[in-house]
Amino acid sequence: MTDKPEKTIGVLGAGAWGTALAAVAAEAGNDVILWSRNEDVVTNINTDHENKLYLKGASLSSRIIATTKTSNLQDCDVLLLVVPSQHLGTALKASKDQINPQTPLVLCTKGVEIKSGLLMTEMVAEILPQNPIAVLSGPTFAIEVANKLPTAVTLACADENLGKSLSKTLNNRSFRIYQSLDPIGAEIGGAVKNVIAIACGIVEGRKLGDNARAALITRGLSEIVKLGLVKGGRRETLMGLSGMGDLTLTCTATQSRNYALGKALGEGVAIKDYLKGRITIAEGLSSSKSVTELARNLSIDMPICNAVCNILHNDADIDEAIAQLLARPQKAEM
């Protein structure tokens, strides 16, 4: 327990990451209302204090109450948005009349919306224009966070005082929050790194070696920085936890869903066979399309993201895509 004022934290989305963040908020001394559309998940959390479908093995605090009714989130002091990026807009439009316009919204979802090309902050601002917005991002695996293993993240908010308040509300002994004034930079890192992680998985599956993976991570960071700067993000943010930190974790750890997807593709597994029967899908699958389209509209050259998109969505041959990357004209490193 802490001496911080007790608050009620709402969490919209009870997948692995939403459940882990509910655990973080409860550990920080808050009551938590966790929304899920799945009645079995709600019953499981309230009865057994575990989300067996999405986060099996993590014991949850009794301070976490799950619900299927978004109306129960109305009086929350803070609302964490953890619905997958391609479904968040639909979820918010369905529940916007039940969200207090003064409630701070913390975006914990990484991606660019395919149909609009908007970052999550841009999309949320269109639907809920009065609510203050912050972004929580960084190198995290949900099960480690839920099991209270040491974790550090960025909380980015243009309102410095609100950022400090939110950081104090969610920070606990195993979940360390660093503040930033750059929500766009924090978002870009989280959106693009999943695409680069798929590329790194392909390299592993094709047994192209650690040198190739290191090159991809480095040049992938360059693509993140280019897009981030054009969108108004700050270079230092992209070199921090929500940029380079998140990229490093996702591109080197086998428990990353994006890395695992790429590895399977590199080993010759067809994407439709890999996805068959899975309850969670790597965010990079959709982000590869939306990030590539966003870069094209902004006239930004992002060859790694483009290659991954072509492999995933245009049936491009993996070996040919790799050959094309290696055959690009030489240039100075920037």
PyMOL commands that set and color helices and strands:
alter all, ss='L'
color gray80, all
select helices_A, chain A and resi 16-27+39-48+70-73+85-98+120-127+142-146+160-170+183-205+210-230+235-238+241-252+257-266+271-275+284-297+303-313+318-326
alter helices_A, ss='H'
color red, helices_A
select strands_A, chain A and resi 8-12+31-35+64-67+78-81+105-107+133-137+151-156+175-180
alter strands_A, ss='S'
color yellow, strands_A
deselect
rebuild
show_as cartoon
